[in-house]
Amino acid sequence: MEYKGVFTALVTPFNKDDSIDEKALQDLVEFQIQGGVAGVLPMGTTGESPTLSHGEHIRVIELVIEQCQGRISVIAGSGSNCTQEAVEMTRQAMECGADASLQVAPYYNKPTQEGFRRHFSTIADSVDIPIIVYNIPGRSGKNIENTTMLKLAEHPNIIGVKEASGDIPQVMDLIMKKPDDFVVLSGDDNLALAMILLGGTGVFSVASNYIPGKMKEFVDKALEGNLEEARKDHYRLLPLFKALFLETNPIPVKYAMVLKGMMKEYYRLPMCPMSDENKQKFSGIIKELGL
């Protein structure tokens, strides 16, 4: 499988009673497929994964795989700050038929670099699907340094990184030194163009929940070397990328999907609806952009 293009970090729709809105989730996945994305990521940060039980977590992954029917790839978020829990969740995701697994850097624990290496290696040793490491120090509290990432890249089952450190010099250094078969994907929509131009292969996108077709067109232009048009798309979409972080992700993108009529405005605590002031700002921005 080629890990290239747009991979949508799916939101998880809920009902008023806090249950998963399975029909809305299926419709969202179909919307992504019709938009032409390369794959979807259920149960990432954008899917409010910390608030779902293990049973719900696996149910969401199952539903997404069933809806995709092999038409696009499914990279299941199955990481944890407990290594054995991550192993078990990833085994279950593999049994469901996930094509790969995204493994977040252990959060709150703040492991050493050797702890990171052992954590990801233990998970990769335990399953037969590819592992993509997720480096997001803003949420996990600790950066996975390039020396550690390059050691992980030697593992035959660890095939890439979702890089969301925001540290462009770190990204350049990694791309310069990594093996050819180790992929680097942006974890931020607003850095997708920069990272692709530096040698990245795509993006795990929040915005593509809302505009999958436009994100595919934008990223395809960048990957094909159509830099002038890709740059125009980047600046055209940049106000949306910024608006999606008016409040903590996934609050704004779920509100966008509510405006689109694709789900109801329910979150799992501690996530809660956007403030009225920011709703007005957000609605104004997408109206200006013609979205």
C-alpha positions in Angstrom: 0.0 0.0 0.0 1.2 3.5 -0.8 0.9 6.1 2.0 0.5 9.1 -0.2 -2.2 11.8 -0.4 -5.0 12.9 2.0 -5.9 10.7 4.9 -8.9 12.1 6.8 -8.8 12.1 10.6 -12.4 11.3 11.1 -14.7 13.0 13.6 -17.0 10.7 15.6 -20.7 11.7 15.4 -22.7 11.3 18.6 -26.4 11.2 19.5 -28.0 13.2 22.2 -27.8 10.2 24.6 -24.0 10.1 24.1 -24.1 7.0 21.9 -22.3 6.8 18.6 -24.4 8.0 15.7 -23.5 5.0 13.4 -25.5 6.2 10.4 -23.9 9.6 10.5 -20.5 7.9 10.7 -21.2 5.7 7.7 -22.4 8.7 5.7 -19.3 10.6 6.6 -17.1 7.7 5.4 -19.0 7.6 2.2 -18.6 11.3 1.8 -14.8 10.9 2.1 -14.7 8.1 -0.4 -16.7 10.1 -2.9 -14.4 13.0 -2.3 -11.4 10.9 -3.4 -9.3 10.8 -0.3 -6.6 8.1 -0.1 -7.7 6.9 3.3 -9.4 7.5 6.6 -8.2 7.5 10.2 -10.9 6.5 12.7 -10.2 7.0 16.4 -7.5 9.7 16.3 -7.6 12.8 18.3 -10.1 14.3 16.0 -12.4 11.3 16.7 -12.5 12.2 20.5 -10.8 8.8 21.1 -9.9 9.5 24.7 -13.6 9.7 25.6 -14.7 6.3 24.1 -14.6 3.0 25.8 -12.5 0.2 24.3 -15.6 -1.5 23.0 -16.8 1.7 21.4 -13.3 2.3 20.0 -13.3 -1.0 18.2 -16.9 -0.6 17.1 -16.0 2.7 15.3 -13.1 1.0 13.6 -15.3 -1.9 12.5 -18.0 0.4 11.1 -15.5 2.4 9.1 -13.8 -0.7 7.7 -17.2 -2.2 6.8 -18.3 1.1 5.0 -15.0 1.4 3.1 -15.2 -2.2 1.8 -11.6 -2.0 0.6 -12.2 1.1 -1.6 -9.8 3.3 0.4 -7.4 2.4 3.2 -8.2 2.5 6.9 -5.5 3.5 9.3 -6.9 2.8 12.8 -5.9 4.9 15.7 -5.2 2.4 18.4 -2.5 3.9 20.5 -2.3 4.5 24.2 0.0 5.8 26.9 -0.1 2.2 28.3 2.0 -0.1 26.0 0.1 -3.3 26.7 -3.3 -1.5 26.1 -1.9 -0.2 22.8 -0.8 -3.8 21.9 -4.3 -5.2 22.6 -6.2 -2.5 20.8 -3.9 -2.8 17.8 -4.4 -6.5 17.7 -8.1 -6.0 17.7 -7.9 -3.4 15.0 -5.8 -5.8 12.9 -8.4 -8.5 13.4 -11.1 -6.1 12.2 -9.2 -5.7 9.0 -7.4 -2.3 9.4 -4.8 -1.7 6.8 -2.4 0.0 9.3 -2.3 1.6 12.8 -1.5 5.1 14.0 0.3 5.0 17.3 0.3 8.2 19.3 3.3 9.2 21.4 2.5 8.1 25.0 0.9 11.2 26.6 1.1 12.3 30.2 3.8 9.7 31.1 6.5 11.7 29.3 8.8 8.7 28.6 12.5 9.0 27.8 13.6 8.6 24.2 14.5 5.0 25.0 11.1 4.6 26.5 9.6 5.8 23.2 11.7 3.4 21.2 10.7 0.4 23.4 7.0 1.4 23.4 6.7 1.6 19.6 8.9 -1.4 19.0 6.9 -3.6 21.4 3.7 -2.7 19.5 5.3 -3.2 16.1 6.6 -6.6 17.2 3.1 -7.7 18.3 1.1 -7.2 15.1 1.3 -7.9 11.3 0.1 -4.5 10.1 2.2 -1.4 9.4 2.6 1.1 12.2 2.7 4.9 11.7 4.1 6.8 14.7 2.3 10.0 15.7 4.6 12.8 17.0 2.5 15.5 18.6 4.4 17.1 21.5 1.7 19.8 22.0 -0.7 17.1 23.2 1.7 14.4 24.5 4.0 16.7 26.3 7.2 15.2 24.8 8.9 15.4 21.4 10.1 12.2 19.7 13.6 13.2 18.6 14.9 12.3 15.2 17.6 10.1 16.6 14.8 8.0 18.1 12.6 8.2 15.0 15.5 7.0 12.8 16.0 4.0 15.1 12.3 3.2 14.8 12.5 3.5 11.0 14.8 0.5 11.1 11.9 -1.7 12.3 10.4 -3.5 9.3 6.9 -2.9 10.7 7.2 0.9 11.4 6.7 2.5 8.1 6.2 6.2 8.7 5.4 9.2 11.0 2.5 11.6 11.3 4.6 14.6 12.1 2.8 17.3 14.1 5.6 18.9 16.0 5.4 22.1 13.9 9.2 22.0 13.9 10.2 22.4 10.2 14.0 22.1 10.8 13.3 18.8 12.6 11.2 17.6 9.7 13.9 18.6 7.1 16.5 16.8 9.1 14.4 13.7 9.4 13.5 13.6 5.7 17.2 14.1 4.8 18.3 11.1 6.9 15.4 8.7 6.8 15.3 5.5 4.7 13.6 5.8 1.3 10.7 3.5 2.4 9.9 5.5 5.5 7.1 8.0 4.9 6.6 11.4 6.5 3.1 12.8 6.5 2.0 16.2 7.9 -0.2 16.2 10.9 -1.3 19.8 10.3 -3.3 21.0 7.3 -1.5 24.4 7.3 1.9 22.7 7.0 0.9 20.2 4.4 2.2 22.1 1.4 5.5 22.9 3.1 6.1 19.3 4.2 5.2 17.9 0.8 7.7 20.3 -0.9 10.3 19.2 1.6 9.7 15.5 0.7 6.7 14.5 2.7 4.0 12.3 1.0 0.7 13.8 2.2 -1.3 14.9 5.2 -3.6 13.5 7.9 -6.2 16.1 7.5 -8.9 17.6 9.8 -10.2 19.9 7.1 -11.0 17.0 4.7 -13.9 16.0 6.9 -15.5 19.1 5.6 -13.9 19.5 2.1 -12.5 16.1 1.1 -12.5 16.9 -2.7 -10.9 20.3 -2.3 -8.2 18.9 0.0 -7.5 16.1 -2.5 -7.1 18.6 -5.4 -4.8 20.8 -3.3 -2.5 17.9 -2.1 -2.5 16.3 -5.6 -1.2 19.5 -7.1 1.6 19.7 -4.5 2.6 16.0 -5.0 2.6 16.5 -8.8 4.8 19.5 -8.6 2.2 22.0 -9.7 3.6 24.5 -7.2 1.9 27.7 -8.4 -1.6 26.2 -8.2 -0.8 24.4 -5.0 0.3 27.6 -3.4 -2.8 29.4 -4.5 -4.9 26.6 -3.0 -2.9 26.8 0.2 -3.5 30.5 0.7 -7.1 30.1 -0.4 -7.7 27.4 2.3 -5.5 28.8 5.0 -8.2 30.9 6.7 -10.2 27.6 7.1 -7.2 25.8 8.4 -6.8 28.5 11.0 -10.5 28.6 11.8 -10.5 24.9 12.6 -8.4 25.8 15.6 -10.5 28.7 16.9 -11.1 26.3 19.8 -9.6 22.9 20.6 -9.8 20.3 17.8 -12.3 18.7 17.0 -14.8 21.3 18.3 -14.7 23.6 15.2 -14.6 20.8 12.6 -17.6 19.1 14.2 -19.5 22.4 14.1 -18.6 22.7 10.4 -20.1 19.3 9.8 -23.2 20.4 11.8 -23.6 23.4 9.4 -23.2 20.9 6.5 -26.1 18.9 8.0 -24.1 15.7 8.3 -24.3 15.3 12.1 -25.7 16.7 15.3 -23.9 19.1 17.6 -23.0 16.6 20.4 -19.6 16.0 22.0 -18.3 13.8 24.7 -17.1 15.7 27.8 -14.7 17.3 28.3 -15.2 18.5 24.8 -18.2 20.9 24.5 -19.9 23.1 21.9 -18.1 26.1 20.5 -18.9 29.5 22.0 -21.5 31.6 20.2 -18.8 34.3 19.5 -16.6 31.7 17.8 -19.5 30.2 15.9 -20.2 33.6 14.4 -16.5 34.0 13.5 -16.3 30.5 12.0 -19.6 30.9 10.0 -18.3 34.2 8.7 -15.0 32.7 7.5 -16.5 29.8 5.6 -19.1 32.2 4.0 -16.3 34.4 2.9 -14.5 31.4 1.4 -17.6 30.3 -0.4 -17.6 27.0 1.4 
